[in-house]
Amino acid sequence: MIDFRTEPARYRHWKMTFAGQVAVLAMDVDENRGLAEGYELKLNSYDLGVDIELYDATQRLRFEHPEVRSVILCSAKERIFCAGANIKMLGLASHPFKVNFCKFTNETRNSIEDATRNSGQFYMTAIGGPCAGGGYELALATEYIMMADDGSTSVSLPEVALLAVLPGTGGLTRLVDKRGVRRDLADFFCTTEEGVKGKRAVDWRLVDEVVPRTQLTETANQKALHFAANSNRPANATGIILTPLRRTVDDRTITYDHLKIELDRDRACVTLLIQGPAEAVKSPTALGCDFWPLAIARELDDAILHLRFNEEALRTWVFRTEGDSALVASYDAFLSANAEDWLVREIILYLKRTLKRVDVSARSIFALLEPGSCFAGSLLELALAADRAYMLRGVRDGDEAPPACIVLSDLNFGRLPMCNGLSRLESRFLHEPDKYRNLRARLGEQIDAETAQALGLIGFAPDDLDWDDEVRLAIEERAAFSGDALTGMEASLRFGGPETIESKIFARLSAWQNWIFQRPNAVGEKGALKLYGTGRRPEFDPRRV
């Protein structure tokens, strides 16, 4: 089982050091401690285990170190920055693993950009030694790239030329959309193995600055302090510790403090039941990671990653909630009222990133709004993210739980956007902007099933007589369809409206890479990923299709 829970004391591949406002995150991959058997992580290449630690480090920098305003990514090894994703690992991995691996690494790099953009924690890279493929894609996720000006340091994206795949962790997109590299120069850069170094790399906008190798560390520190001066992170606040998640796993259930997951292997379905808050709002500073919205974000985040990698065959996720809608709404009101506080800001941003994981997960997503549920505000986002939402009209015979209701909060109107930059309500009413605007008048109202359906907030509102059959048929129908067809259909339908760098990475770039990862030119017995490093030349089918 792949476990995403870790902490600095258990890191094998990263070293994190602090000097006041600046943190240094140095990549020092232990080549003998890969996540799986059959490959060595030579030349600071990475696998999923390396990226799990990177993700954990970025989370802790945000929550545990409010004093950190700049982060320098670098290598702890003398002669190499990073060789990118480990090729042997990619050659051995199954197609679903490769796809999920690329998705997770993309999400981690997006979270680095999110920290710079929204948390006042500026990320920059200091490159000394070759920086290839995914290594350069990691640098591209930071806002400033400094490189040593010497004979051995270069940046490159050699995937097309060497491996018959793409720089799929955002490399192609960020090259032209973020760095503004001219198309013809990007074409040359992406089809040469050697890479680009020195002044040419600056002229082509591949890096921001080159400095003598002997001055790289000192100049990077000065630049980090310069960027730190523009940050609004508090100088004297105390961070909160992200204590280990409490979780038990068996064949049929996964249990956290506020989230219980049931695995229905017969119907290829997972039910995620979220417990709403049990008590009124208390200070997140006092409660730390037990503050309910943060606890929910952490548990849901871990659960999504666990299900993606460890439960590939369970293709439908059903979200349910249980609790008091008014209490959920009160937590949302607290978050909105204190959004300028650094810790509250981080919690909202974490909720945003976790909900984005739901959006881009290749699973059918349903939401069931039943009596006693609490789909209010931030939890309502799960119903809005769902491919279908069913809301029971009225109550069940003999059930004393209150009828299902929907409660809108301020968080539903832009604070938790999708990767297309729109709120889920805006995406839902893409061509009905008046409906979206008019919903603001219903903030805090308990909206019943009949009204919710009339407003377009849910699609289906069966009564007690029809509920069980409609829901059962919908879930069983999903299990009968092609998983590939469902993945393509759902991903296409979920993201209407404008494109952003994020949506392009998850839609266009990922789609192309998924296709290429199944083609013989890359993964066939004579494909480039399989033969890389063997001394044998790959054999390509020359047809363009």
ROBAKE-242982 format. One record per residue (C-alpha): x, y, z negated; residue in three letters; residue number from 1. Coordinates in Angstrom, 1 decimal, decimal comma. Each point is the difference from the previous one (the first is absolute). Layout:
N
c1; c2; c3; aa; i
X; Y; Z; ALA; NUM
...
END
This chain:
545
c1; c2; c3; aa; i
0,0; 0,0; 0,0; MET; 1
1,3; 3,5; 0,9; ILE; 2
-0,2; 2,2; -3,1; ASP; 3
0,1; 3,8; 0,5; PHE; 4
0,5; 0,7; -3,7; ARG; 5
3,5; 1,1; -0,9; THR; 6
1,9; 2,6; -2,0; GLU; 7
3,4; 1,6; 0,1; PRO; 8
1,6; -2,5; -2,4; ALA; 9
-0,8; -2,7; 2,6; ARG; 10
1,2; 1,8; 3,1; TYR; 11
2,4; -2,0; 2,1; ARG; 12
0,5; 2,4; 2,9; HIS; 13
-0,4; 3,6; -1,1; TRP; 14
1,8; 2,3; -2,5; LYS; 15
-1,8; 3,0; -1,4; MET; 16
1,9; 2,7; -1,8; THR; 17
-1,0; 3,5; -1,2; PHE; 18
1,7; 3,3; -0,4; ALA; 19
-2,6; 2,6; -1,2; GLY; 20
-2,3; 0,9; 2,9; GLN; 21
1,7; -2,4; 2,4; VAL; 22
-0,4; -3,8; 0,2; ALA; 23
2,2; -2,2; 2,2; VAL; 24
-1,5; -3,1; 1,4; LEU; 25
2,9; -2,1; 1,3; ALA; 26
-0,6; -3,1; 2,1; MET; 27
2,3; -2,8; -1,0; ASP; 28
-1,5; -3,2; 1,3; VAL; 29
1,2; -3,3; -1,5; ASP; 30
0,3; -2,1; 3,1; GLU; 31
-0,4; -3,2; -1,9; ASN; 32
-3,3; 0,9; -1,6; ARG; 33
-2,5; 0,1; 2,8; GLY; 34
-3,7; -0,6; -0,7; LEU; 35
0,1; -3,3; 1,9; ALA; 36
2,4; -2,7; 1,0; GLU; 37
1,8; -0,1; 3,4; GLY; 38
1,6; 3,4; 0,3; TYR; 39
2,6; 2,3; -1,6; GLU; 40
-0,6; 3,7; -0,3; LEU; 41
3,3; 1,1; 1,5; LYS; 42
0,8; 3,6; 0,9; LEU; 43
-2,5; 1,5; -2,4; ASN; 44
-2,8; -1,5; 2,1; SER; 45
-3,4; -0,4; -1,8; TYR; 46
-2,8; -2,4; -0,4; ASP; 47
-3,3; 0,3; -1,9; LEU; 48
1,7; -0,4; -3,4; GLY; 49
2,2; 3,1; 0,7; VAL; 50
-3,0; 2,0; 1,0; ASP; 51
-2,1; -1,1; -3,0; ILE; 52
2,8; 1,6; -2,2; GLU; 53
0,0; 3,1; 2,1; LEU; 54
-3,7; 0,4; -0,4; TYR; 55
0,2; -0,5; -3,7; ASP; 56
2,8; 2,5; -0,3; ALA; 57
-2,0; 2,7; 1,9; THR; 58
-3,0; -0,6; -2,3; GLN; 59
2,1; 0,4; -3,1; ARG; 60
1,7; 3,1; 1,3; LEU; 61
-3,4; 1,6; 0,3; ARG; 62
-1,5; -1,1; -3,3; PHE; 63
2,9; -0,5; -2,4; GLU; 64
2,2; 2,9; 1,1; HIS; 65
-1,9; 3,3; 0,4; PRO; 66
3,4; 1,8; -0,4; GLU; 67
1,2; -1,5; 3,4; VAL; 68
-0,5; 2,4; 2,8; ARG; 69
2,3; -1,4; 2,6; SER; 70
0,9; -3,6; 0,9; VAL; 71
3,1; -0,9; 2,1; ILE; 72
-0,2; -3,3; 1,8; LEU; 73
3,5; -1,4; 0,7; CYS; 74
2,0; -3,3; 0,1; SER; 75
2,1; -1,2; -2,8; ALA; 76
2,1; -1,9; 2,4; LYS; 77
3,1; 1,6; 1,6; GLU; 78
-0,2; -0,9; 3,7; ARG; 79
-3,7; -0,4; 0,7; ILE; 80
-3,2; 2,0; -0,6; PHE; 81
-2,6; -2,6; 1,0; CYS; 82
-0,3; -2,5; 2,9; ALA; 83
-3,8; 0,0; -0,2; GLY; 84
-2,3; -2,9; -0,4; ALA; 85
1,8; -3,3; -0,2; ASN; 86
-0,1; -1,6; 3,4; ILE; 87
0,3; -3,6; -1,1; LYS; 88
-2,9; 0,5; -2,4; MET; 89
-2,1; 1,4; 2,8; LEU; 90
0,9; -2,9; 2,2; GLY; 91
-1,1; -2,5; -2,7; LEU; 92
-3,1; 1,7; -1,2; ALA; 93
-3,5; -0,8; 1,1; SER; 94
-2,0; 2,5; 2,0; HIS; 95
-2,3; 1,0; -2,9; PRO; 96
3,0; 0,5; -2,3; PHE; 97
1,7; 2,2; 2,6; LYS; 98
-3,1; 2,1; 0,5; VAL; 99
-0,6; 0,4; -3,8; ASN; 100
3,6; 0,7; -0,6; PHE; 101
0,0; 2,8; 2,6; CYS; 102
-3,2; 1,4; -1,4; LYS; 103
1,4; 0,1; -3,5; PHE; 104
3,3; 1,6; 1,0; THR; 105
-2,1; 2,6; 1,9; ASN; 106
-2,1; 0,7; -3,0; GLU; 107
3,1; 0,4; -2,2; THR; 108
1,5; 2,5; 2,5; ARG; 109
-3,3; 1,9; 0,1; ASN; 110
0,1; 0,2; -3,8; SER; 111
3,4; 1,6; 0,2; ILE; 112
-1,3; 2,6; 2,4; GLU; 113
-3,1; 0,5; -2,3; ASP; 114
2,4; 0,7; -2,9; ALA; 115
1,7; 2,7; 1,9; THR; 116
-3,1; 1,5; 1,4; ARG; 117
-2,3; -0,1; -3,1; ASN; 118
2,0; -0,7; -3,1; SER; 119
2,9; 2,5; 0,3; GLY; 120
2,5; -2,9; 0,0; GLN; 121
2,2; 0,7; 3,0; PHE; 122
1,6; -3,1; 1,7; TYR; 123
3,2; 0,3; 2,1; MET; 124
2,5; -2,5; 1,3; THR; 125
3,8; 0,1; -0,1; ALA; 126
1,4; -2,5; 2,6; ILE; 127
3,5; -1,3; -0,1; GLY; 128
0,6; -2,9; 2,3; GLY; 129
-2,2; -1,6; 2,7; PRO; 130
-3,7; 0,6; -0,4; CYS; 131
-2,0; -2,3; 2,3; ALA; 132
-3,5; -0,9; 0,7; GLY; 133
-2,1; -0,1; -3,2; GLY; 134
2,8; 1,8; -1,8; GLY; 135
-0,5; 3,0; 2,3; TYR; 136
-3,7; -0,4; -0,3; GLU; 137
0,4; 0,3; -3,8; LEU; 138
2,0; 3,2; 0,5; ALA; 139
-2,7; 1,3; 2,4; LEU; 140
-2,5; -0,2; -2,9; ALA; 141
2,0; 2,6; -1,9; THR; 142
-0,1; 3,6; 0,8; GLU; 143
3,7; 0,8; 0,5; TYR; 144
2,7; -2,3; 1,4; ILE; 145
3,6; 0,7; -0,7; MET; 146
2,7; -2,1; 1,7; MET; 147
3,7; -0,5; -0,3; ALA; 148
2,0; 1,3; 3,0; ASP; 149
2,4; -2,8; 0,6; ASP; 150
0,8; -2,8; 2,4; GLY; 151
-2,1; -2,6; -1,6; SER; 152
-3,2; 1,7; -1,1; THR; 153
-2,9; 0,0; 2,5; SER; 154
-3,8; -0,2; 0,2; VAL; 155
-1,7; -2,5; 2,3; SER; 156
-3,2; -1,7; 0,9; LEU; 157
1,3; -3,1; 1,9; PRO; 158
-3,2; -2,2; -0,3; GLU; 159
-0,9; 0,2; 3,7; VAL; 160
3,5; -0,6; 1,2; ALA; 161
1,0; -2,7; -2,4; LEU; 162
-3,1; -1,7; -1,4; LEU; 163
-2,8; 0,4; 2,6; ALA; 164
-2,2; 1,6; -2,6; VAL; 165
-0,8; 3,6; -1,1; LEU; 166
1,3; 2,3; -2,7; PRO; 167
-3,4; -0,7; -1,6; GLY; 168
0,3; 1,6; -3,4; THR; 169
-1,0; 3,4; 1,4; GLY; 170
3,2; 0,5; 1,9; GLY; 171
-1,4; 0,8; 3,4; LEU; 172
-2,8; 2,2; -1,3; THR; 173
2,2; 2,0; -2,4; ARG; 174
2,7; 0,5; 2,6; LEU; 175
-2,2; 2,0; 2,2; VAL; 176
-2,9; 1,2; -2,2; ASP; 177
2,0; 0,9; -3,2; LYS; 178
3,6; 0,6; 1,2; ARG; 179
-1,1; 1,5; 3,3; GLY; 180
2,6; -1,9; 2,0; VAL; 181
-0,4; 0,6; 3,7; ARG; 182
-1,6; -2,9; 1,8; ARG; 183
2,9; -0,7; 2,4; ASP; 184
2,5; 0,1; -2,7; LEU; 185
-2,1; -2,2; -2,2; ALA; 186
-0,3; -2,5; 2,9; ASP; 187
3,8; -0,1; 0,3; PHE; 188
0,5; -0,3; -3,8; PHE; 189
-2,5; -2,9; -0,3; CYS; 190
1,6; -2,0; 2,8; THR; 191
3,7; 0,2; -1,0; THR; 192
1,6; -2,3; -2,5; GLU; 193
2,8; 2,3; -1,1; GLU; 194
-2,0; 2,8; -1,5; GLY; 195
0,8; 3,6; -0,2; VAL; 196
2,5; 1,8; -2,3; LYS; 197
1,4; 3,4; -0,9; GLY; 198
-1,1; 3,2; 1,7; LYS; 199
-2,0; -1,7; 2,6; ARG; 200
-2,3; -1,5; -2,7; ALA; 201
-0,6; 3,6; -1,3; VAL; 202
-0,5; 1,4; 3,5; ASP; 203
-2,5; -2,7; 0,8; TRP; 204
-1,8; 0,7; -3,4; ARG; 205
0,7; -3,6; -1,2; LEU; 206
1,5; 1,4; -3,2; VAL; 207
0,0; 3,4; -1,5; ASP; 208
3,7; 0,4; -0,9; GLU; 209
3,3; -1,7; 0,2; VAL; 210
2,8; 0,6; -2,5; VAL; 211
3,5; -1,5; -0,5; PRO; 212
-0,2; -3,4; -1,6; ARG; 213
2,0; 1,2; -3,0; THR; 214
-2,6; 2,7; -0,7; GLN; 215
-3,1; -2,1; 0,5; LEU; 216
-0,9; -0,6; -3,6; THR; 217
0,7; 3,5; -1,3; GLU; 218
-1,8; 1,7; 2,9; THR; 219
-3,0; -2,3; -0,4; ALA; 220
-0,2; 0,9; -3,7; ASN; 221
0,2; 3,7; 0,8; GLN; 222
-2,7; -0,4; 2,6; LYS; 223
-2,2; -2,0; -2,4; ALA; 224
0,3; 2,8; -2,6; LEU; 225
-0,9; 2,6; 2,7; HIS; 226
-3,2; -2,0; 0,8; PHE; 227
-0,8; -0,5; -3,7; ALA; 228
-0,2; 3,7; -0,5; ALA; 229
-3,2; 0,1; 2,1; ASN; 230
-1,8; -2,7; -1,9; SER; 231
-2,9; 0,5; -2,4; ASN; 232
0,6; -3,1; -2,1; ARG; 233
0,2; 0,9; -3,7; PRO; 234
3,4; 0,3; -1,6; ALA; 235
-0,9; -1,0; -3,5; ASN; 236
-2,8; -2,5; 0,4; ALA; 237
0,2; -3,6; -1,3; THR; 238
-0,6; -2,8; 2,4; GLY; 239
-2,1; -3,0; -0,6; ILE; 240
1,4; -3,5; 0,1; ILE; 241
-1,5; -2,5; 2,6; LEU; 242
-0,2; -2,9; -2,4; THR; 243
-0,3; -3,6; 1,5; PRO; 244
-3,4; -0,7; 1,5; LEU; 245
-2,0; -2,6; -2,0; ARG; 246
-1,1; -2,7; 2,5; ARG; 247
-0,9; -3,7; 0,0; THR; 248
-0,2; -2,0; 3,1; VAL; 249
-1,5; -3,5; 0,6; ASP; 250
-1,4; -1,7; 3,1; ASP; 251
-3,5; 1,6; -0,2; ARG; 252
0,5; 3,3; -1,9; THR; 253
2,3; 2,9; -0,5; ILE; 254
-0,6; 2,0; -3,1; THR; 255
1,2; 3,5; -1,0; TYR; 256
-1,3; 2,3; -2,8; ASP; 257
-2,5; 1,7; 2,2; HIS; 258
-0,2; -2,1; 3,1; LEU; 259
-1,1; -3,6; 0,4; LYS; 260
0,5; -1,8; 3,3; ILE; 261
-1,8; -3,2; 1,0; GLU; 262
1,5; -2,0; 2,9; LEU; 263
-2,7; -1,9; 1,9; ASP; 264
2,0; -2,3; 2,3; ARG; 265
-3,1; -1,7; 1,4; ASP; 266
-1,3; 3,2; 1,4; ARG; 267
3,5; 1,6; 0,7; ALA; 268
-1,1; 2,9; -2,2; CYS; 269
1,3; 2,0; -3,0; VAL; 270
-2,1; 1,9; -2,4; THR; 271
1,7; 2,9; -1,8; LEU; 272
-2,1; 1,1; -3,1; LEU; 273
1,2; 3,3; -1,4; ILE; 274
-1,0; 1,0; -3,5; GLN; 275
-0,8; 3,6; -0,5; GLY; 276
1,4; 2,0; -3,0; PRO; 277
-1,3; -1,2; -3,4; ALA; 278
0,5; 3,3; -1,8; GLU; 279
0,0; 3,8; 0,5; ALA; 280
2,9; 1,8; 1,5; VAL; 281
3,1; 0,3; -2,1; LYS; 282
3,3; 1,6; 0,9; SER; 283
2,1; -1,9; 2,6; PRO; 284
3,1; 1,4; -1,7; THR; 285
-1,0; -1,9; -3,2; ALA; 286
-1,2; -3,2; 1,7; LEU; 287
2,7; -0,2; 2,6; GLY; 288
-0,6; -2,8; 2,5; CYS; 289
-3,1; -1,2; -2,0; ASP; 290
-1,8; 3,1; 1,2; PHE; 291
-2,9; -1,6; 1,9; TRP; 292
0,5; 1,6; 3,6; PRO; 293
3,7; -0,8; -0,1; LEU; 294
-0,6; -3,5; -1,3; ALA; 295
-2,5; -0,7; 2,7; ILE; 296
2,4; 1,4; 2,7; ALA; 297
2,9; -2,2; -1,2; ARG; 298
-2,2; -3,1; -0,3; GLU; 299
-1,6; 0,4; 3,4; LEU; 300
3,3; 0,9; 1,6; ASP; 301
1,6; -3,2; -1,3; ASP; 302
-3,1; -2,1; 0,9; ALA; 303
-0,1; 1,2; 3,6; ILE; 304
3,7; -0,8; 0,5; LEU; 305
-0,4; -3,4; -1,7; HIS; 306
-3,0; -0,9; 2,2; LEU; 307
1,6; 1,1; 3,2; ARG; 308
3,1; -2,1; -0,5; PHE; 309
-1,2; -2,9; -2,1; ASN; 310
-3,5; -0,6; 1,2; GLU; 311
0,1; 0,4; 3,8; GLU; 312
-2,9; -2,4; 0,6; ALA; 313
-2,5; 1,9; -2,1; LEU; 314
-1,2; 2,4; 2,6; ARG; 315
-2,8; 1,9; -1,6; THR; 316
0,3; 2,3; -3,0; TRP; 317
-3,2; 0,9; -1,9; VAL; 318
0,2; 2,9; -2,4; PHE; 319
-2,4; 0,1; -3,0; ARG; 320
0,0; 2,3; -3,0; THR; 321
-1,5; -0,2; -3,5; GLU; 322
-0,4; 2,8; -2,5; GLY; 323
-1,4; 3,5; -0,6; ASP; 324
-0,1; 2,3; 3,0; SER; 325
-0,1; 3,1; -2,2; ALA; 326
3,2; -1,0; -1,7; LEU; 327
1,8; -0,6; 3,4; VAL; 328
-1,3; 3,5; 1,1; ALA; 329
1,3; 1,5; -3,3; SER; 330
3,5; -1,3; 0,8; TYR; 331
-0,2; 1,4; 3,5; ASP; 332
-1,0; 3,3; -1,4; ALA; 333
3,0; 0,0; -2,4; PHE; 334
2,3; -0,8; 2,9; LEU; 335
-1,4; 2,8; 2,2; SER; 336
0,1; 2,5; -2,8; ALA; 337
3,6; -0,7; -0,8; ASN; 338
1,3; -0,7; 3,5; ALA; 339
2,8; 2,5; -0,4; GLU; 340
1,5; -1,9; -3,0; ASP; 341
3,0; -2,0; 1,3; TRP; 342
-1,2; -3,3; -1,5; LEU; 343
-3,6; 0,3; 1,1; VAL; 344
1,2; 1,0; 3,4; ARG; 345
2,1; -3,2; 0,2; GLU; 346
-3,0; -2,1; -1,1; ILE; 347
-2,2; 1,4; 2,7; ILE; 348
2,8; -0,5; 2,6; LEU; 349
0,4; -3,6; -1,1; TYR; 350
-3,7; -0,6; 0,3; LEU; 351
0,2; 1,5; 3,5; LYS; 352
2,9; -2,3; 1,0; ARG; 353
-1,7; -3,1; -1,4; THR; 354
-3,2; 0,7; 1,8; LEU; 355
2,0; 0,4; 3,2; LYS; 356
1,3; -3,5; -0,5; ARG; 357
-3,6; -1,2; 0,0; VAL; 358
-0,7; 1,8; 3,3; ASP; 359
3,0; -1,6; 1,8; VAL; 360
-0,4; -3,5; -1,4; SER; 361
-0,8; -2,5; 2,7; ALA; 362
-3,0; -1,5; -1,9; ARG; 363
-3,7; 0,4; 0,4; SER; 364
-1,1; 2,3; -2,8; ILE; 365
-3,5; -0,1; -1,5; PHE; 366
-1,4; 1,9; -3,0; ALA; 367
-3,0; -1,2; -2,1; LEU; 368
-1,8; 2,7; -1,9; LEU; 369
-2,1; -1,8; -2,5; GLU; 370
-1,9; 0,8; -3,3; PRO; 371
2,5; 0,9; -2,7; GLY; 372
2,7; 1,0; 2,5; SER; 373
1,9; 3,4; -0,2; CYS; 374
0,8; 1,1; 3,6; PHE; 375
0,6; 3,6; -1,0; ALA; 376
2,6; 2,4; 1,5; GLY; 377
3,4; -1,7; 0,2; SER; 378
-1,6; -3,5; -0,2; LEU; 379
-2,5; 1,0; 2,7; LEU; 380
3,0; 0,4; 2,3; GLU; 381
0,2; -3,9; 0,1; LEU; 382
-3,6; -0,2; 1,3; ALA; 383
0,8; 2,8; 2,5; LEU; 384
3,2; -1,9; 1,1; ALA; 385
-2,0; -3,2; 0,5; ALA; 386
-1,0; -1,3; 3,4; ASP; 387
-3,4; -0,6; -1,4; ARG; 388
-1,7; 1,0; -3,3; ALA; 389
-3,1; -1,6; -1,3; TYR; 390
-2,0; 1,7; -2,8; MET; 391
-2,8; -1,8; -1,8; LEU; 392
-3,2; 1,9; 0,1; ARG; 393
-1,6; 0,0; -3,5; GLY; 394
0,9; -2,7; -2,6; VAL; 395
0,0; -3,8; -0,2; ARG; 396
-3,0; -1,6; -1,6; ASP; 397
0,8; -0,4; -3,7; GLY; 398
3,3; 2,0; 0,2; ASP; 399
0,3; 2,8; -2,6; GLU; 400
2,9; 1,7; 1,7; ALA; 401
-0,8; 3,5; 1,5; PRO; 402
-0,6; 0,1; 3,8; PRO; 403
3,1; 0,6; 2,1; ALA; 404
0,7; 3,7; 0,6; CYS; 405
2,7; 2,0; 1,9; ILE; 406
1,5; 3,1; -1,6; VAL; 407
2,1; 2,4; 2,1; LEU; 408
2,8; 1,9; -1,6; SER; 409
2,5; 2,6; 1,1; ASP; 410
2,5; -2,7; 0,7; LEU; 411
-2,1; -1,2; 2,9; ASN; 412
0,5; 3,3; 1,9; PHE; 413
3,6; 0,0; 1,1; GLY; 414
2,2; -0,9; -3,0; ARG; 415
0,3; -3,7; 1,1; LEU; 416
0,4; 0,2; 3,7; PRO; 417
0,5; -2,9; 2,4; MET; 418
3,2; -0,2; 2,1; CYS; 419
-1,8; 1,9; 2,8; ASN; 420
-0,1; 3,0; -2,3; GLY; 421
-3,8; 0,0; -0,5; LEU; 422
-2,0; -1,0; -3,1; SER; 423
-1,9; -3,2; 0,4; ARG; 424
-3,2; 2,1; 0,0; LEU; 425
1,3; 2,1; 2,8; GLU; 426
1,0; -3,0; 2,0; SER; 427
-3,4; -1,5; -0,7; ARG; 428
-1,8; 3,0; 1,3; PHE; 429
2,5; 0,9; 2,7; LEU; 430
-2,6; 1,3; 2,4; HIS; 431
-2,5; 1,1; -2,7; GLU; 432
1,8; 2,8; -1,8; PRO; 433
-3,2; 1,4; -1,5; ASP; 434
-0,7; -3,2; -1,7; LYS; 435
3,4; 0,0; -1,6; TYR; 436
-0,2; 3,6; -1,1; ARG; 437
-3,5; -0,5; -1,4; ASN; 438
1,1; -2,8; -2,3; LEU; 439
1,9; 2,5; -2,1; ARG; 440
-3,4; 1,1; -1,3; ALA; 441
-0,5; -3,4; -1,5; ARG; 442
3,2; -0,1; -2,2; LEU; 443
-0,7; -1,8; -3,2; GLY; 444
-3,5; -1,2; 1,0; GLU; 445
-0,8; -3,6; -0,5; GLN; 446
-1,0; -1,1; 3,5; ILE; 447
-2,1; -3,1; 0,3; ASP; 448
0,2; -2,6; 2,8; ALA; 449
-2,9; 1,3; 2,1; GLU; 450
1,4; 3,6; -0,1; THR; 451
3,6; -1,2; 0,6; ALA; 452
-1,1; -1,9; 3,1; GLN; 453
-1,9; 3,1; 1,3; ALA; 454
3,1; 2,1; -0,6; LEU; 455
2,2; -2,5; 1,8; GLY; 456
2,1; -0,7; -3,0; LEU; 457
-0,6; -3,8; 0,3; ILE; 458
-1,1; -2,1; 2,9; GLY; 459
-2,3; -2,6; -1,5; PHE; 460
-2,4; 0,0; -2,9; ALA; 461
-1,8; -3,3; -0,4; PRO; 462
-2,4; -0,6; -2,9; ASP; 463
0,3; -2,8; -2,5; ASP; 464
-1,8; -2,5; 2,2; LEU; 465
2,4; 0,4; 2,9; ASP; 466
3,3; 0,9; -1,8; TRP; 467
1,5; -3,5; -0,5; ASP; 468
-0,7; -1,2; 3,6; ASP; 469
1,2; 3,2; 1,7; GLU; 470
3,2; 0,2; -2,0; VAL; 471
0,7; -3,7; 0,4; ARG; 472
-0,6; 0,0; 3,7; LEU; 473
2,3; 3,0; 0,5; ALA; 474
2,9; -1,6; -1,9; ILE; 475
-0,4; -3,4; 1,7; GLU; 476
-0,3; 1,6; 3,4; GLU; 477
3,3; 1,8; -0,5; ARG; 478
1,7; -3,4; -0,8; ALA; 479
-1,2; -1,3; 3,4; ALA; 480
1,5; 2,8; 2,2; PHE; 481
3,5; 0,1; 1,3; SER; 482
2,3; 1,7; -2,5; GLY; 483
2,0; 1,6; 2,8; ASP; 484
-3,2; 1,5; 1,6; ALA; 485
-1,2; 1,2; -3,4; LEU; 486
3,4; 1,7; -0,8; THR; 487
0,0; 1,8; 3,3; GLY; 488
-3,7; 1,0; -0,3; MET; 489
0,2; 1,2; -3,6; GLU; 490
3,2; 2,0; 0,5; ALA; 491
-1,5; 1,7; 3,0; SER; 492
-3,3; 0,9; -1,6; LEU; 493
1,5; 1,2; -3,3; ARG; 494
2,1; 2,9; 1,4; PHE; 495
-2,0; 2,3; 2,1; GLY; 496
0,9; 3,6; 0,4; GLY; 497
3,5; 1,6; 0,2; PRO; 498
3,3; -1,7; 0,0; GLU; 499
2,8; 0,7; -2,4; THR; 500
3,5; -1,4; -0,3; ILE; 501
-1,3; -2,5; -2,5; GLU; 502
-2,9; -1,1; 2,1; SER; 503
2,2; -0,3; 3,1; LYS; 504
2,4; -2,2; -1,9; ILE; 505
-2,8; -2,3; -1,3; PHE; 506
-2,0; -0,1; 3,2; ALA; 507
2,1; 0,4; 3,2; ARG; 508
3,4; -1,0; -1,3; LEU; 509
-1,1; -2,9; -2,2; SER; 510
-2,2; -1,3; 2,8; ALA; 511
2,8; -0,1; 2,4; TRP; 512
2,4; -1,6; -2,5; GLN; 513
-2,6; -2,6; -0,9; ASN; 514
-0,3; -1,0; 3,6; TRP; 515
3,8; 0,0; 0,6; ILE; 516
0,5; -2,1; -3,1; PHE; 517
-2,0; -2,8; 1,6; GLN; 518
1,7; 0,2; 3,4; ARG; 519
2,6; -2,6; 1,0; PRO; 520
2,5; 2,7; 1,0; ASN; 521
0,2; 0,8; -3,7; ALA; 522
-0,9; -3,1; -2,0; VAL; 523
0,2; -2,9; 2,6; GLY; 524
2,7; -2,6; -0,4; GLU; 525
2,1; 2,0; 2,4; LYS; 526
-1,3; 3,4; -1,2; GLY; 527
2,2; 2,7; -1,3; ALA; 528
-1,0; -0,2; -3,7; LEU; 529
0,7; -3,7; -0,1; LYS; 530
3,4; 0,2; 1,8; LEU; 531
1,4; 3,2; -1,6; TYR; 532
3,4; -0,7; -1,5; GLY; 533
0,3; -3,5; 1,5; THR; 534
2,3; 1,1; 2,9; GLY; 535
-2,7; -1,1; 2,5; ARG; 536
-1,7; 2,4; 2,3; ARG; 537
-3,8; 0,2; -0,2; PRO; 538
-2,0; -0,8; 3,1; GLU; 539
-2,7; 2,5; 0,9; PHE; 540
-3,1; -0,4; 2,1; ASP; 541
0,5; 2,9; 2,4; PRO; 542
-3,7; 0,5; 0,8; ARG; 543
-1,6; 3,2; -1,3; ARG; 544
-3,5; -0,7; -1,1; VAL; 545
END
